[in-house]
């Protein structure tokens, strides 16, 4: 028996060409390195764009859809859902602000309702639109897009199966040769063997967007970032929510003062928070109208609800893609080991995003991908500096952080000053009916340099930016304070807390 040689899937031509035969092998030159990228999420598509701008021939392989889980099932959908929930939260303050909501008969009413079917339809439409925008941008940059499953076969090649091109035309199983490769395959929700998701009653966060009716009582297992965000969103939308937390408080990995604000907000608004309660499993009980879920806790208690959402972490998508076989080192958790310029332990193979376990943020994945291609192709590059990366939790109010945390500073015995200003003192906050939140700044005791900060406020994701600039560029609190802010504005609290951090110099 003779074997049929595998065809080589080409990398893209230097410019888009609608007449290009997708199965022909283009002529490349020494000045046109070949790049193969496995995974089309933020790390993958940002890397592809950088590589294309630097003159490389780029092929990107993605089996789910461009944008990856960040666009299709995670960041974009969840934040779209949360944006709707935010309007419901604001509506709760209507009466205080002098706004009267009337029913269809003109009678005063405070009944705001959410149509989850319509909300989810918008969520999925926005996610698909964003994915198509990414596809259009990649195509305009001359990047070859293959939908299929890729597996590394060596340090310079990968094998693609079950593939089809951008027009849906099947592509034979093929081998792609490359000078450099980037793995950016992301991660998926962790599943407990005692609570297998069914997509109806027992859910992961990727399965929430097919709902046509709001859950009557949603049990959220896990009080980390994902659990807290969805618990707050669904409660604002009108669902009775029970948040099951195995730790002493919600958001155990965040600033303690910030986490306390969120937990207080949850309980004040009527959410049930069960601290120090670990879920052992979940089952669907009953039939028809009586069907519901029962979540069993490790201490034997049973929590009953209409649905349960498990938000208990994620696992990297690094299995069955040939990493170990070609020598790429993995951590015990299955994450890819990388350095600060995204190199793996195999020369020529880079990695970016949640599959590396560096920091599970789309912004970090994108930065890792950009750094990887700049390094691989010999462009100027600065190693990734995580201390200047801002992160945000989209609860109500939001929590934004950057730089050193207070816990890290205490653990490292750094001499620092922590200055906090409650948001309720801010005149703009008073006008908006905002009482929850604060701005906190960490500065070095000797120099006054800003080394970290926390903002708990509406739109904290926007307010953290001046503190991010201060941390990234090693500004002092006095430098931040010298910038004149709008009056009245929430950002005025950032300048005010910087003024409060002033350290008087001795004569």
Secondary structure by P-SEA (a helix, b strand, c coil): cccccccccccccccccccccccbbbbbcccbbbbbbccccaaaaaaaaaaaaaccbbbbbbccccccccccccaaaaaaaaaaaaaaaaaaacccccbbbbccccccccbbbbaaaaaaaaaaaaaaaaaaaaaaaaaaabbbbbbbbbbbcccccccccccccccccccccccccccbbbbcccccbbbbccccccccccccccccccccccccbbbbccccaaaaaaaaaaaaaccbbbbbbccccccccccaaaaaaaaaaaaaaccccccccccccccccccccccbbbbbcccbbbbbccbbbbcccccccccccccccccccccccbbbbbccccccccccbbbbcccccccccaaaaaaaaaaaaaaaacccccccccccbbbbbccccbbbbccccaaaaaaacccbbbbbbbccccaaaaaacccccbbbbbbbcccccccccccccccccccaaaaaaaaaacccaaaaaaccccccccaaaaaaaaaaacccccc
